[in-house]
Amino acid sequence: MLISGFTVLIAMAGLFFAGDKTYLSFGIATMIVVGVAMLGSLTVLPALLSKLGPRVDKGRIPIVHRFRNDASGSRFWKAILRPTLAHPAAAAALAGGLLIVLALPAFQLHTAQSGLESLPTSAPTVPTIHRIEDAFSNGVAAPAIVAIEANTDSPATKKAITALSSRALASGQALKPIEVDVNASHDVARVTIPLVGNGVDDRSNEALKTLRDDILPATVGRVPGATFAVTGNTAQSVDQNSLLKSKAPIVFGFVLIFAFGLLLVSFRSIVIAVKAILLNLLSVAAAYGVLIVVFQYGWGESLLNFTSNGGIAFWLPIFLFVILFGLSMDYHVFILTRVREARDRGLSTGEAVEHGISATAGVVTSAAVVMVGVFAVFALMPILDMKEMGIGLAAAVLIDATIIRAVLLPASMKLLGDWNWYLPSWLEWLPRLEPPTEAAERERIEAPAALGPTS
């Protein structure tokens, strides 16, 4: 329980390094919820179970009670595991190949801030917005806004602003009307420049780059003492993407390094720690791939009733990573703990894997079904970002609960055999978190007796 909870806390703590206050607040709130749940599971829940005793199983729900597993585990999952454990190499190759194919689109991940296409056409204001942008801004509802701080009454500033408008139109990447507003103090000017494209696509991004890197430095940038900055929908999208791309390696690195360390100490096996990280990364990458195929490629437009903007919501990759990694590692730790307990009781690795997975199947499968159902509801929402989040989370949980847990995890453990529990001698100093096994305790007690009396 503690290890699973701390794994989720580590994943959520990765949001602290995203460089965005929204991520920070979400990470803090989630960690508080997980912390309270852990505290309740270790205090209130045991107390209630102790008080209820056998009465906790009192009452049966019609029909449903028939699906309850016996002490030996789920017969359904045992039937699935047998061919996997009988042919582990083939099972690992098929499952791994399928996940790699699903993950390949992740290399073409492109993020974008959703524009008008993300809004539901059923909302009464959306058709009005579309008519306004078609009539007055030639298809651009969110122009670039240039803020200029300078003496707007000086001839140099006026000339620069005029040149800015002329060069922007001459570039072919800006549209009319270009509007100039000056504040009452005449020390700040706002220049509104409609850009080509829909505001978040490649054409708009290229137009913004031209405006920032070429046109503004060549005009306003030459006015002594003048400063400028560009904002607007396109600028926000580009800047947010740039920020998150620069912070993503830090977030990913923090989560992976600390999760690896926690698993290494928990299971005292470098193989288990490395394999758990790799399997969970593969699961997350496959979910990314599904997300990109459905939304970035637009293969699910007709089914899910949306219009693709050629990208994924800019906030989604890091958000999905920490959520999915936390959930996947939570289940992984839960299952591996049962496997290790079975092996410590004397079962072979293959038998321990079958027992551990089948014994936890009811809990993990039930939780996965609930989460897939809850996440899938978001796919029915009219907002594009919510659809993407729902499909991404649902796909990841489904992949983890089926391909990873039922095939790739047991197959890889069967192939590795006793190497699963390998710990280099130079790591023997790591603390032991698990209680000693019965065999180890018996050996510890009997060892002094075997030496005979001492003088």
C-alpha positions in Angstrom: 0.0 0.0 0.0 2.7 2.5 1.0 4.9 1.7 -2.0 2.0 2.0 -4.4 0.9 5.3 -2.8 4.4 6.7 -2.9 4.8 5.8 -6.5 1.7 7.8 -7.4 3.0 10.7 -5.2 6.3 10.7 -7.1 4.5 10.8 -10.4 2.3 13.7 -9.3 5.4 15.5 -7.9 6.8 15.6 -11.4 4.2 18.4 -12.2 6.2 20.7 -9.9 8.8 21.0 -12.6 6.5 21.7 -15.5 6.9 25.5 -15.1 3.2 26.2 -15.1 1.0 27.2 -12.1 -1.9 25.1 -13.4 0.2 22.0 -13.3 1.6 23.0 -9.9 -1.9 23.4 -8.4 -3.1 20.2 -10.0 -0.1 18.3 -8.6 -0.5 19.6 -5.1 -4.3 18.8 -5.1 -3.7 15.3 -6.4 -1.0 14.6 -3.9 -3.2 15.7 -1.0 -6.0 13.4 -2.2 -3.6 10.4 -2.6 -2.1 11.2 0.8 -5.4 11.3 2.6 -6.5 8.0 0.8 -3.2 6.4 2.0 -3.8 7.6 5.6 -7.4 6.3 5.5 -6.4 2.9 4.1 -3.8 2.5 6.9 -6.0 3.7 9.8 -9.7 3.9 9.2 -10.1 1.0 6.9 -8.3 -1.6 9.1 -10.3 -0.3 12.1 -13.6 -0.8 10.3 -12.7 -4.2 9.0 -11.6 -5.3 12.5 -14.9 -4.0 13.9 -17.1 -5.7 11.3 -15.1 -8.9 11.3 -16.9 -11.7 9.3 -19.9 -9.4 8.8 -18.0 -7.6 6.1 -19.0 -10.4 3.7 -22.6 -10.4 4.8 -25.2 -10.0 2.1 -24.9 -11.0 -1.5 -25.8 -9.1 -4.6 -27.8 -11.4 -7.0 -25.8 -12.9 -9.8 -22.7 -10.8 -9.2 -21.6 -12.9 -6.3 -21.1 -15.9 -8.7 -18.2 -14.1 -10.3 -16.3 -13.8 -7.0 -12.9 -15.5 -7.1 -11.9 -18.3 -4.7 -8.7 -18.4 -2.8 -6.8 -19.8 -5.7 -7.5 -16.8 -7.9 -9.4 -16.1 -11.1 -10.0 -19.1 -13.3 -10.5 -16.8 -16.3 -7.1 -15.2 -15.9 -5.5 -18.5 -15.3 -6.8 -19.7 -18.6 -5.3 -16.7 -20.3 -2.0 -17.0 -18.6 -1.4 -20.7 -19.4 -0.6 -20.2 -23.1 1.4 -17.1 -22.3 3.6 -19.0 -19.7 3.7 -22.0 -22.0 5.1 -20.0 -24.9 6.7 -16.9 -23.2 9.0 -15.9 -26.1 6.2 -15.9 -28.7 3.8 -14.1 -26.4 6.4 -11.4 -25.5 7.3 -11.0 -29.2 3.6 -10.6 -30.2 2.7 -8.3 -27.4 5.8 -6.2 -27.6 5.5 -5.9 -31.4 1.8 -4.8 -31.0 2.8 -2.1 -28.5 5.7 -0.9 -30.6 3.3 -0.5 -33.6 0.9 1.4 -31.5 3.7 3.6 -30.1 5.2 4.5 -33.5 2.9 7.5 -34.1 4.2 9.0 -30.9 7.3 10.1 -32.7 5.2 12.4 -34.8 3.6 14.1 -31.8 2.6 17.7 -32.5 1.0 19.9 -29.9 -1.3 22.8 -30.5 -3.6 25.1 -28.6 -7.2 24.3 -29.6 -9.0 27.0 -31.6 -12.6 27.5 -32.5 -12.7 24.0 -34.0 -12.6 22.6 -30.4 -15.9 24.3 -29.5 -19.2 22.4 -29.9 -21.2 23.6 -32.9 -24.3 23.0 -30.9 -23.4 26.0 -28.7 -25.5 29.0 -29.9 -22.5 31.4 -29.8 -20.2 29.3 -32.0 -22.0 29.8 -35.3 -22.1 33.5 -34.6 -18.3 33.6 -33.9 -17.7 31.8 -37.2 -19.9 34.3 -39.1 -18.1 37.2 -37.5 -14.6 35.9 -38.4 -15.7 35.1 -42.0 -17.2 38.5 -42.5 -14.6 40.8 -40.8 -11.3 39.0 -40.5 -11.0 36.7 -43.4 -11.2 33.6 -41.3 -9.0 34.8 -38.5 -10.7 35.4 -35.1 -7.6 35.6 -32.9 -5.0 38.0 -34.3 -1.5 38.6 -33.1 -1.3 41.5 -30.7 1.9 43.6 -30.6 2.5 45.6 -27.5 5.0 48.5 -28.1 6.4 50.6 -25.2 7.8 53.8 -26.6 7.0 57.5 -27.1 4.2 57.1 -29.6 4.3 60.8 -30.5 7.8 60.7 -31.8 8.3 60.6 -35.5 10.6 57.5 -35.3 7.9 55.5 -33.5 5.2 56.5 -35.9 7.3 55.7 -38.9 8.2 52.3 -37.3 4.6 51.4 -36.7 3.7 52.4 -40.3 6.5 50.3 -41.6 5.4 47.4 -39.4 2.0 47.4 -40.9 3.3 47.7 -44.5 5.9 45.0 -44.1 3.5 42.6 -42.4 1.0 42.9 -45.3 3.8 42.7 -47.9 5.0 39.4 -46.4 1.8 37.8 -47.4 1.4 36.3 -43.9 -0.7 39.1 -42.4 -4.2 40.2 -43.4 -6.3 43.4 -43.1 -7.4 45.2 -41.1 -4.3 46.1 -39.0 -5.4 48.3 -36.2 -3.3 50.6 -34.0 -4.4 51.8 -30.5 -2.5 54.2 -28.3 -3.0 54.7 -24.5 -3.9 58.0 -22.9 -0.3 58.5 -21.8 1.0 58.0 -25.3 3.8 55.7 -24.1 2.2 52.3 -25.2 0.8 51.3 -28.5 -1.2 48.1 -29.3 -1.0 46.9 -32.9 -3.5 44.2 -33.9 -2.3 42.1 -36.8 -4.5 39.2 -38.2 -2.3 36.3 -39.3 -2.9 33.7 -42.0 -4.1 30.3 -41.0 -6.6 29.3 -38.3 -4.5 30.7 -35.4 -2.9 27.4 -34.3 -1.8 25.6 -37.5 1.6 25.6 -39.2 0.7 28.7 -41.3 -0.1 30.8 -38.3 3.0 29.6 -36.4 5.2 30.5 -39.4 3.6 33.9 -39.7 4.2 34.5 -36.0 7.8 33.5 -36.4 8.3 35.9 -39.3 6.6 38.7 -37.3 8.8 38.2 -34.2 12.1 37.4 -35.8 12.1 39.5 -39.0 9.5 42.2 -39.2 9.5 43.6 -35.7 13.3 43.8 -35.2 13.6 45.5 -38.6 11.0 48.2 -37.7 10.1 48.8 -34.1 13.4 47.2 -33.0 15.3 50.1 -34.6 13.6 52.8 -32.5 15.9 53.9 -29.7 14.5 52.9 -26.3 11.5 51.0 -27.7 10.6 47.6 -26.5 8.0 45.2 -27.9 6.3 41.8 -27.3 3.8 39.7 -29.1 0.8 38.0 -27.6 -2.5 36.6 -28.8 -3.8 33.1 -29.4 -1.1 32.0 -31.7 1.7 33.4 -29.6 0.2 31.7 -26.5 0.1 28.4 -28.2 3.7 28.6 -29.5 5.0 29.9 -26.1 3.2 27.2 -24.1 4.4 24.5 -26.5 8.0 25.8 -26.2 7.8 25.9 -22.4 6.4 22.4 -22.0 8.8 20.9 -24.5 11.7 22.4 -22.5 10.3 21.2 -19.2 9.1 17.7 -20.3 12.6 16.1 -20.1 12.9 17.4 -16.5 9.5 16.1 -15.5 10.0 12.7 -17.2 13.5 12.4 -15.7 12.4 13.2 -12.2 9.5 10.7 -12.3 11.6 7.9 -13.9 14.6 8.3 -11.6 12.7 8.4 -8.3 10.3 5.7 -9.4 13.3 3.5 -10.3 14.9 4.1 -6.9 11.7 3.4 -5.0 11.2 0.1 -6.9 14.8 -0.9 -6.5 14.6 -0.5 -2.7 11.1 -2.1 -2.5 11.9 -5.3 -4.4 15.7 -5.4 -4.0 16.0 -6.3 -7.7 17.5 -4.1 -10.4 15.8 -6.2 -13.1 12.4 -5.7 -11.6 12.9 -2.0 -11.4 14.3 -1.6 -14.9 11.6 -3.8 -16.4 8.8 -2.0 -14.6 10.0 1.3 -15.9 10.3 0.0 -19.5 6.9 -1.7 -19.5 5.2 1.4 -18.2 6.9 3.7 -20.7 5.8 1.3 -23.5 2.3 1.4 -22.2 2.3 5.3 -22.1 3.9 5.5 -25.5 1.2 3.2 -27.0 -1.5 5.4 -25.5 0.2 8.4 -27.1 0.1 6.6 -30.4 -3.6 5.9 -30.1 -4.2 9.5 -29.2 -2.3 10.8 -32.2 -3.9 8.4 -34.7 -7.4 9.3 -33.5 -7.0 13.1 -33.1 -3.9 14.3 -34.8 -4.4 12.2 -37.9 -8.2 12.6 -37.6 -9.1 9.0 -38.0 -11.8 9.3 -35.3 -13.5 12.5 -36.6 -16.7 10.9 -37.8 -17.0 8.5 -34.9 -16.3 11.0 -32.1 -17.8 14.0 -33.9 -14.9 16.5 -33.9 -12.7 18.4 -36.3 -9.0 17.7 -36.1 -6.7 20.7 -35.7 -3.7 18.6 -36.7 -2.3 18.3 -33.2 -2.9 17.4 -29.6 -3.8 19.8 -26.8 -0.5 21.3 -25.6 -1.1 20.5 -21.9 -2.0 16.9 -22.5 1.4 15.0 -23.0 2.9 15.9 -19.6 -0.5 15.6 -17.9 -1.1 12.1 -19.4 2.4 11.0 -18.6 2.2 11.6 -14.8 -1.3 10.3 -14.5 -0.7 7.2 -16.6 2.7 6.4 -15.1 1.3 6.8 -11.6 -1.7 4.5 -12.3 0.4 1.9 -14.2 3.1 1.7 -11.5 0.4 1.5 -8.8 -1.0 -1.7 -10.4 2.5 -3.0 -11.3 3.6 -2.7 -7.7 0.4 -4.4 -6.4 0.8 -7.4 -8.8 4.6 -7.8 -8.3 4.2 -7.7 -4.5 1.8 -10.7 -4.8 4.3 -12.5 -7.1 7.2 -12.0 -4.8 5.2 -13.2 -1.8 4.3 -16.4 -3.7 7.9 -16.9 -4.7 9.1 -16.4 -1.1 6.7 -19.2 -0.1 8.7 -21.6 -2.3 6.9 -21.4 -5.6 8.8 -21.3 -8.8 8.9 -18.0 -10.8 6.4 -19.3 -13.3 4.0 -20.6 -10.6 4.5 -17.3 -8.6 3.6 -15.2 -11.6 0.5 -17.3 -12.4 -0.6 -17.1 -8.7 0.2 -13.4 -8.3 -1.6 -12.2 -11.4 -4.7 -14.5 -11.0 -4.9 -13.6 -7.3 -5.0 -9.8 -8.1 -7.1 -10.1 -11.2 -10.4 -9.4 -9.6 -9.2 -6.2 -7.9 -7.2 -4.8 -10.8 -9.6 -5.8 -13.5 -12.6 -4.2 -11.6 -10.6 -1.0 -11.0 -9.6 -0.9 -14.7 -13.1 -1.4 -15.9 -14.4 1.4 -13.7 -11.6 3.8 -14.8 -12.0 3.0 -18.5 -15.7 3.6 -18.2 -15.2 6.9 -16.3 -12.5 8.1 -18.7 -14.5 7.1 -21.8 -17.3 9.4 -20.7 -15.1 12.4 -21.5 -15.0 11.3 -25.1 -18.7 12.1 -25.4 -18.1 15.7 -24.3 -18.3 18.4 -27.0 -14.9 20.0 -26.1 -12.0 18.6 -28.2 -9.5 18.8 -25.3 -11.8 16.7 -23.1 -12.3 14.1 -25.8 -8.5 13.8 -26.2 -8.0 13.4 -22.4 -10.7 10.8 -22.1 -9.5 8.7 -25.0 -5.9 8.9 -23.9 -6.6 7.8 -20.4 -9.1 5.1 -21.3 -6.7 3.6 -24.0 -3.8 3.6 -21.6 -5.6 1.9 -18.8 -7.1 -0.7 -21.2 -3.6 -1.4 -22.7 -2.1 -1.7 -19.3 -4.8 -4.0 -17.9 -4.7 -6.4 -20.9 -1.6 -6.5 -23.1 0.9 -5.5 -20.3 -0.6 -7.4 -17.4 -1.9 -10.5 -19.1 0.8 -11.0 -21.7 4.0 -9.0 -21.6 4.6 -8.9 -17.8 4.1 -12.6 -17.2 6.0 -13.6 -20.4 9.0 -11.5 -19.6 9.1 -12.8 -16.0 8.9 -16.4 -17.2 11.7 -15.8 -19.7 14.0 -14.2 -17.1 13.3 -16.8 -14.4 15.4 -16.3 -11.3 17.2 -13.3 -13.0 14.0 -11.3 -12.1 15.3 -11.1 -8.5 18.9 -10.2 -9.4 20.6 -7.6 -7.2 24.3 -6.7 -7.8 26.5 -7.3 -4.8 27.4 -3.6 -4.7 23.8 -2.8 -3.9 23.4 -5.2 -1.0 23.5 -2.2 1.3 20.0 -1.3 0.3 17.5 -1.5 3.2 15.0 -4.3 3.3 11.5 -3.0 3.5 9.7 -6.4 3.3 9.4 -8.6 6.4 11.6 -11.7 6.4 10.1 -14.9 4.9 9.3 -17.9 7.0 12.2 -19.8 5.6 14.7 -17.0 6.2 13.4 -16.6 9.8 13.7 -20.3 10.4 17.2 -20.3 9.1 18.1 -17.4 11.3 16.8 -19.1 14.4 18.3 -22.5 13.7 21.7 -21.2 12.7 23.0 -20.7 16.3 21.7 -24.1 17.4 23.6 -25.8 14.6 26.9 -24.3 15.8 26.5 -26.0 19.2 27.1 -24.5 22.7 29.7 -21.8 23.0 32.0 -21.3 26.0 
